[in-house]
Amino acid sequence: MEIIKYPSRNEWRKIIERPHLDTLALHEKVSNILNDIRENGDSRIRSYVEQFQGVRLSDLEVSEKEFTKAETLIDPKLKDAILTAKENIAKFHSSQAITPQKIETSPGVTCWQKAVGIERVGLYIPGGTAPLFSTVLMLAVPARIAGCREIIMCSPCDTNGNVHPAILFAARTAGIDRVFKLGGVQAIGAMAYGTESIPKVYKIFGPGNQYVTAAKQIVSLKDVAIDMPAGPSEVEVIADSSSSPEFVASDFLSQAEHGADSQSILLTTEESVIEKVKKEIEYQLERLPRKELTQKSLEHSRLILLKNWNDVIDLTNDYAPEHLIIQSSNYRELSEHIINAGSVFLGPYTPESAGDYASGTNHTLPTSGYARAYSGVNLDSFIRKITFQEITREGLQNLGNTIETMAANEMLDAHKNAVSVRLAKINQ
Amino acid sequence: MEIIKYPSRNEWRKIIERPHLDTLALHEKVSNILNDIRENGDSRIRSYVEQFQGVRLSDLEVSEKEFTKAETLIDPKLKDAILTAKENIAKFHSSQAITPQKIETSPGVTCWQKAVGIERVGLYIPGGTAPLFSTVLMLAVPARIAGCREIIMCSPCDTNGNVHPAILFAARTAGIDRVFKLGGVQAIGAMAYGTESIPKVYKIFGPGNQYVTAAKQIVSLKDVAIDMPAGPSEVEVIADSSSSPEFVASDFLSQAEHGADSQSILLTTEESVIEKVKKEIEYQLERLPRKELTQKSLEHSRLILLKNWNDVIDLTNDYAPEHLIIQSSNYRELSEHIINAGSVFLGPYTPESAGDYASGTNHTLPTSGYARAYSGVNLDSFIRKITFQEITREGLQNLGNTIETMAANEMLDAHKNAVSVRLAKINQ
């Protein structure tokens, strides 16, 4: 952990820098795999699964029997937790639906938007040591609410050809019909181009390693949309002497355990807070099972002392953290000034893990400063807003000359003529 | 014009294909220019302006004097038209603002979204024969409504160092403060990286040629967000024997005049419509100033006869047109079934040019089938939705075990611990 006291504004640039993920260097390698999938479909996918998962699959798709079996394998307590989380995520994302208004912009000219779910979406859930069933809920629940007609999911299987039962249970709970047993670049390629057994989708969601990120970037240049650019996870905590050092330290560590490249920073205006939090982090760290990995991530974490609350607000907005936890006593007031962040957690009893799992907000959020331009995944991510308009005869009589004048000045005479032929008919 | 009668569903794939824009082939060339701009800033930009616009600029930015002069150079009729269009665009885009709701997802757990304008946005307006002042309005008006703090614009100047007065008038009308005299890849690079005189932005909007499109793709991989992928413009018109062939032909031609690569298709279930529209297109074409260019685009336009309305709906949704004009008498009913389109124009008196200029809807729309996954530019394009949450002691007591169970099953013990330390304190 680095302690930085009263950095000048010139030094802020260094503080807000993120570890640079050079996915461009992987583009050639990843493109080759993608082209291979595009050209050879299922047969190549089976070879890749054999190579990476060590199992030869006759059927890439999870069967109904496997879904049923998965349910029997899960602890009832976990089942209940998944169901509770699902309910909360559904409540919050349902509240984001728009009620389209018809607007008469000028007499006889009516315009409106209609929100329509993206027809086919593909969710990617990485494999690895931990089964990310929470990410299944975060992506599939809003997709269902948005009205996406076909939601498919790809997730790698183990060496026995099984996908983790908690992932399958979460998928079924969220209403996903089809799950395919493959991971990595191959999964992104299969969903982007379609194969004999895996349908092509229009938008791909979900986290992944640098190869998956590179694959998403490449397919997004031409073939499908993607949720957002991805980078290592990060948290910023704001604290003062009223904050519990124990709580702050626990939030710091829960970010750090994500991986060696994840980042935690603490901002405070009180020097005593730094020492207390540092001590508490060291104490809690000793008791964590993932101690070594977490320690590595802590190496590039920073405890920063600033002069005043204005500096706290400005540095926060410059940094644009993925997660922002405000535990200082003035948290309500500070929150009014936050303009760049993914998701904000307010007060002492709102740990980031609440939003990671079960409070209802989404945990797929913009990292690496992308919060300056991107929202986290929300209901909008799964819909398009199509505009509609209807103009009456009188409406065109009113607005026709305006359109004609503008078209003529942009030297688009056929555009003008589309109005002129109609006005001529109206005035016959 | 190609006439296609009763194509089988197998032939649809061919019909919905778009001319492929291979921007990847330009990536190396464009990357070199971008790197040059990133490293050398203003001085390199001045050389590029000299090279492409043939003028050596001492100041890249449009001066207050130039804005004032521009206003005196514009026909009062055009001024009025721009002001009317601006009002309508403002009305429609203002209506898209969300009213954030606070949702109690479970007792003591409150979640909400807050819409915040992207702080710095950059608008690109291409040069060329026609001054695209309408695009200035379409991008700058919603940016202002969204509350973007800094809105800058780049547009190439002429050989005398002047930006077209209608562009400057539209910019000032829409509330843009700073306009820079440069175009092409250089403009995209300057806004993505920032230079001595041009500020870096977080999101870049606006149309452009294939080089500009490639540049936007490249900078979007790492440095800034962009509005959406771009391709040639296109329209689909649905007509029946109740439709005026004259109106349909005028809409067809107004699309065709955009450029040799733009596409128009007509869908109908009545054979007589095809002949009548074809004849009328040929008649109107003779009278258009941009006849040759328009004729070239018409070469890859298609008049398609289908068996029934179901086929019309399905092919439309498969094609996912940027613009969809429904002039058949059942236009209201058909419109209910449209799920893939950028902007839809309903009834006989609603030409596309209304939405291109002045009805209030946006004209920056997804082409090339991107309407399957993307919305056109709207108020959302200029904001982020940040999520907030606050949990009370009681809230965490209720939800804490759910979070702990899920975290433990994802093997994220520090995540679990962030809840456990709080529950321990509550239960002390």
Boltz contact constraints between the chains, C-beta under 6 A:
constraints:
  - contact:
      token1: [A, 77]
      token2: [B, 405]
      max_distance: 6.0
  - contact:
      token1: [A, 78]
      token2: [B, 405]
      max_distance: 6.0
  - contact:
      token1: [A, 78]
      token2: [B, 409]
      max_distance: 6.0
  - contact:
      token1: [A, 81]
      token2: [B, 402]
      max_distance: 6.0
  - contact:
      token1: [A, 81]
      token2: [B, 405]
      max_distance: 6.0
  - contact:
      token1: [A, 81]
      token2: [B, 406]
      max_distance: 6.0
  - contact:
      token1: [A, 84]
      token2: [B, 402]
      max_distance: 6.0
  - contact:
      token1: [A, 88]
      token2: [B, 105]
      max_distance: 6.0
  - contact:
      token1: [A, 88]
      token2: [B, 106]
      max_distance: 6.0
  - contact:
      token1: [A, 91]
      token2: [B, 105]
      max_distance: 6.0
  - contact:
      token1: [A, 92]
      token2: [B, 103]
      max_distance: 6.0
  - contact:
      token1: [A, 92]
      token2: [B, 105]
      max_distance: 6.0
  - contact:
      token1: [A, 92]
      token2: [B, 111]
      max_distance: 6.0
  - contact:
      token1: [A, 95]
      token2: [B, 101]
      max_distance: 6.0
  - contact:
      token1: [A, 95]
      token2: [B, 103]
      max_distance: 6.0
  - contact:
      token1: [A, 101]
      token2: [B, 95]
      max_distance: 6.0
  - contact:
      token1: [A, 103]
      token2: [B, 92]
      max_distance: 6.0
  - contact:
      token1: [A, 103]
      token2: [B, 95]
      max_distance: 6.0
  - contact:
      token1: [A, 105]
      token2: [B, 88]
      max_distance: 6.0
  - contact:
      token1: [A, 105]
      token2: [B, 91]
      max_distance: 6.0
  - contact:
      token1: [A, 105]
      token2: [B, 92]
      max_distance: 6.0
  - contact:
      token1: [A, 105]
      token2: [B, 360]
      max_distance: 6.0
  - contact:
      token1: [A, 106]
      token2: [B, 88]
      max_distance: 6.0
  - contact:
      token1: [A, 109]
      token2: [B, 359]
      max_distance: 6.0
  - contact:
      token1: [A, 111]
      token2: [B, 92]
      max_distance: 6.0
  - contact:
      token1: [A, 111]
      token2: [B, 359]
      max_distance: 6.0
  - contact:
      token1: [A, 111]
      token2: [B, 360]
      max_distance: 6.0
  - contact:
      token1: [A, 111]
      token2: [B, 361]
      max_distance: 6.0
  - contact:
      token1: [A, 116]
      token2: [B, 339]
      max_distance: 6.0
  - contact:
      token1: [A, 118]
      token2: [B, 373]
      max_distance: 6.0
  - contact:
      token1: [A, 130]
      token2: [B, 410]
      max_distance: 6.0
  - contact:
      token1: [A, 130]
      token2: [B, 411]
      max_distance: 6.0
  - contact:
      token1: [A, 134]
      token2: [B, 406]
      max_distance: 6.0
  - contact:
      token1: [A, 202]
      token2: [B, 372]
      max_distance: 6.0
  - contact:
      token1: [A, 202]
      token2: [B, 373]
      max_distance: 6.0
  - contact:
      token1: [A, 203]
      token2: [B, 373]
      max_distance: 6.0
  - contact:
      token1: [A, 217]
      token2: [B, 221]
      max_distance: 6.0
  - contact:
      token1: [A, 221]
      token2: [B, 217]
      max_distance: 6.0
  - contact:
      token1: [A, 225]
      token2: [B, 373]
      max_distance: 6.0
  - contact:
      token1: [A, 246]
      token2: [B, 421]
      max_distance: 6.0
  - contact:
      token1: [A, 250]
      token2: [B, 417]
      max_distance: 6.0
  - contact:
      token1: [A, 250]
      token2: [B, 418]
      max_distance: 6.0
  - contact:
      token1: [A, 250]
      token2: [B, 421]
      max_distance: 6.0
  - contact:
      token1: [A, 251]
      token2: [B, 418]
      max_distance: 6.0
  - contact:
      token1: [A, 253]
      token2: [B, 414]
      max_distance: 6.0
  - contact:
      token1: [A, 254]
      token2: [B, 414]
      max_distance: 6.0
  - contact:
      token1: [A, 254]
      token2: [B, 415]
      max_distance: 6.0
  - contact:
      token1: [A, 254]
      token2: [B, 418]
      max_distance: 6.0
  - contact:
      token1: [A, 257]
      token2: [B, 414]
      max_distance: 6.0
  - contact:
      token1: [A, 288]
      token2: [B, 413]
      max_distance: 6.0
  - contact:
      token1: [A, 288]
      token2: [B, 414]
      max_distance: 6.0
  - contact:
      token1: [A, 289]
      token2: [B, 413]
      max_distance: 6.0
  - contact:
      token1: [A, 339]
      token2: [B, 116]
      max_distance: 6.0
  - contact:
      token1: [A, 341]
      token2: [B, 386]
      max_distance: 6.0
  - contact:
      token1: [A, 343]
      token2: [B, 387]
      max_distance: 6.0
  - contact:
      token1: [A, 344]
      token2: [B, 388]
      max_distance: 6.0
  - contact:
      token1: [A, 345]
      token2: [B, 389]
      max_distance: 6.0
  - contact:
      token1: [A, 346]
      token2: [B, 390]
      max_distance: 6.0
  - contact:
      token1: [A, 347]
      token2: [B, 390]
      max_distance: 6.0
  - contact:
      token1: [A, 349]
      token2: [B, 391]
      max_distance: 6.0
  - contact:
      token1: [A, 349]
      token2: [B, 393]
      max_distance: 6.0
  - contact:
      token1: [A, 349]
      token2: [B, 396]
      max_distance: 6.0
  - contact:
      token1: [A, 349]
      token2: [B, 422]
      max_distance: 6.0
  - contact:
      token1: [A, 350]
      token2: [B, 389]
      max_distance: 6.0
  - contact:
      token1: [A, 350]
      token2: [B, 390]
      max_distance: 6.0
  - contact:
      token1: [A, 350]
      token2: [B, 391]
      max_distance: 6.0
  - contact:
      token1: [A, 351]
      token2: [B, 418]
      max_distance: 6.0
  - contact:
      token1: [A, 351]
      token2: [B, 419]
      max_distance: 6.0
  - contact:
      token1: [A, 353]
      token2: [B, 403]
      max_distance: 6.0
  - contact:
      token1: [A, 353]
      token2: [B, 407]
      max_distance: 6.0
  - contact:
      token1: [A, 353]
      token2: [B, 415]
      max_distance: 6.0
  - contact:
      token1: [A, 353]
      token2: [B, 418]
      max_distance: 6.0
  - contact:
      token1: [A, 353]
      token2: [B, 419]
      max_distance: 6.0
  - contact:
      token1: [A, 354]
      token2: [B, 391]
      max_distance: 6.0
  - contact:
      token1: [A, 354]
      token2: [B, 403]
      max_distance: 6.0
  - contact:
      token1: [A, 355]
      token2: [B, 389]
      max_distance: 6.0
  - contact:
      token1: [A, 357]
      token2: [B, 403]
      max_distance: 6.0
  - contact:
      token1: [A, 357]
      token2: [B, 406]
      max_distance: 6.0
  - contact:
      token1: [A, 358]
      token2: [B, 399]
      max_distance: 6.0
  - contact:
      token1: [A, 358]
      token2: [B, 402]
      max_distance: 6.0
  - contact:
      token1: [A, 358]
      token2: [B, 403]
      max_distance: 6.0
  - contact:
      token1: [A, 359]
      token2: [B, 109]
      max_distance: 6.0
  - contact:
      token1: [A, 359]
      token2: [B, 111]
      max_distance: 6.0
  - contact:
      token1: [A, 359]
      token2: [B, 389]
      max_distance: 6.0
  - contact:
      token1: [A, 360]
      token2: [B, 105]
      max_distance: 6.0
  - contact:
      token1: [A, 360]
      token2: [B, 111]
      max_distance: 6.0
  - contact:
      token1: [A, 361]
      token2: [B, 111]
      max_distance: 6.0
  - contact:
      token1: [A, 361]
      token2: [B, 387]
      max_distance: 6.0
  - contact:
      token1: [A, 361]
      token2: [B, 389]
      max_distance: 6.0
  - contact:
      token1: [A, 372]
      token2: [B, 202]
      max_distance: 6.0
  - contact:
      token1: [A, 373]
      token2: [B, 118]
      max_distance: 6.0
  - contact:
      token1: [A, 373]
      token2: [B, 202]
      max_distance: 6.0
  - contact:
      token1: [A, 373]
      token2: [B, 203]
      max_distance: 6.0
  - contact:
      token1: [A, 373]
      token2: [B, 225]
      max_distance: 6.0
  - contact:
      token1: [A, 375]
      token2: [B, 384]
      max_distance: 6.0
  - contact:
      token1: [A, 375]
      token2: [B, 385]
      max_distance: 6.0
  - contact:
      token1: [A, 378]
      token2: [B, 385]
      max_distance: 6.0
  - contact:
      token1: [A, 384]
      token2: [B, 375]
      max_distance: 6.0
  - contact:
      token1: [A, 385]
      token2: [B, 375]
      max_distance: 6.0
  - contact:
      token1: [A, 385]
      token2: [B, 378]
      max_distance: 6.0
  - contact:
      token1: [A, 386]
      token2: [B, 341]
      max_distance: 6.0
  - contact:
      token1: [A, 387]
      token2: [B, 343]
      max_distance: 6.0
  - contact:
      token1: [A, 387]
      token2: [B, 361]
      max_distance: 6.0
  - contact:
      token1: [A, 388]
      token2: [B, 344]
      max_distance: 6.0
  - contact:
      token1: [A, 389]
      token2: [B, 345]
      max_distance: 6.0
  - contact:
      token1: [A, 389]
      token2: [B, 350]
      max_distance: 6.0
  - contact:
      token1: [A, 389]
      token2: [B, 355]
      max_distance: 6.0
  - contact:
      token1: [A, 389]
      token2: [B, 359]
      max_distance: 6.0
  - contact:
      token1: [A, 389]
      token2: [B, 361]
      max_distance: 6.0
  - contact:
      token1: [A, 390]
      token2: [B, 346]
      max_distance: 6.0
  - contact:
      token1: [A, 390]
      token2: [B, 347]
      max_distance: 6.0
  - contact:
      token1: [A, 390]
      token2: [B, 350]
      max_distance: 6.0
  - contact:
      token1: [A, 391]
      token2: [B, 349]
      max_distance: 6.0
  - contact:
      token1: [A, 391]
      token2: [B, 350]
      max_distance: 6.0
  - contact:
      token1: [A, 391]
      token2: [B, 354]
      max_distance: 6.0
  - contact:
      token1: [A, 393]
      token2: [B, 349]
      max_distance: 6.0
  - contact:
      token1: [A, 396]
      token2: [B, 349]
      max_distance: 6.0
  - contact:
      token1: [A, 399]
      token2: [B, 358]
      max_distance: 6.0
  - contact:
      token1: [A, 402]
      token2: [B, 81]
      max_distance: 6.0
  - contact:
      token1: [A, 402]
      token2: [B, 84]
      max_distance: 6.0
  - contact:
      token1: [A, 402]
      token2: [B, 358]
      max_distance: 6.0
  - contact:
      token1: [A, 403]
      token2: [B, 353]
      max_distance: 6.0
  - contact:
      token1: [A, 403]
      token2: [B, 354]
      max_distance: 6.0
  - contact:
      token1: [A, 403]
      token2: [B, 357]
      max_distance: 6.0
  - contact:
      token1: [A, 403]
      token2: [B, 358]
      max_distance: 6.0
  - contact:
      token1: [A, 405]
      token2: [B, 77]
      max_distance: 6.0
  - contact:
      token1: [A, 405]
      token2: [B, 78]
      max_distance: 6.0
  - contact:
      token1: [A, 405]
      token2: [B, 81]
      max_distance: 6.0
  - contact:
      token1: [A, 406]
      token2: [B, 81]
      max_distance: 6.0
  - contact:
      token1: [A, 406]
      token2: [B, 134]
      max_distance: 6.0
  - contact:
      token1: [A, 406]
      token2: [B, 357]
      max_distance: 6.0
  - contact:
      token1: [A, 407]
      token2: [B, 353]
      max_distance: 6.0
  - contact:
      token1: [A, 409]
      token2: [B, 78]
      max_distance: 6.0
  - contact:
      token1: [A, 410]
      token2: [B, 130]
      max_distance: 6.0
  - contact:
      token1: [A, 411]
      token2: [B, 130]
      max_distance: 6.0
  - contact:
      token1: [A, 413]
      token2: [B, 288]
      max_distance: 6.0
  - contact:
      token1: [A, 413]
      token2: [B, 289]
      max_distance: 6.0
  - contact:
      token1: [A, 414]
      token2: [B, 253]
      max_distance: 6.0
  - contact:
      token1: [A, 414]
      token2: [B, 254]
      max_distance: 6.0
  - contact:
      token1: [A, 414]
      token2: [B, 257]
      max_distance: 6.0
  - contact:
      token1: [A, 414]
      token2: [B, 288]
      max_distance: 6.0
  - contact:
      token1: [A, 415]
      token2: [B, 254]
      max_distance: 6.0
  - contact:
      token1: [A, 415]
      token2: [B, 353]
      max_distance: 6.0
  - contact:
      token1: [A, 417]
      token2: [B, 250]
      max_distance: 6.0
  - contact:
      token1: [A, 418]
      token2: [B, 250]
      max_distance: 6.0
  - contact:
      token1: [A, 418]
      token2: [B, 251]
      max_distance: 6.0
  - contact:
      token1: [A, 418]
      token2: [B, 254]
      max_distance: 6.0
  - contact:
      token1: [A, 418]
      token2: [B, 351]
      max_distance: 6.0
  - contact:
      token1: [A, 418]
      token2: [B, 353]
      max_distance: 6.0
  - contact:
      token1: [A, 419]
      token2: [B, 351]
      max_distance: 6.0
  - contact:
      token1: [A, 419]
      token2: [B, 353]
      max_distance: 6.0
  - contact:
      token1: [A, 421]
      token2: [B, 246]
      max_distance: 6.0
  - contact:
      token1: [A, 421]
      token2: [B, 250]
      max_distance: 6.0
  - contact:
      token1: [A, 422]
      token2: [B, 349]
      max_distance: 6.0
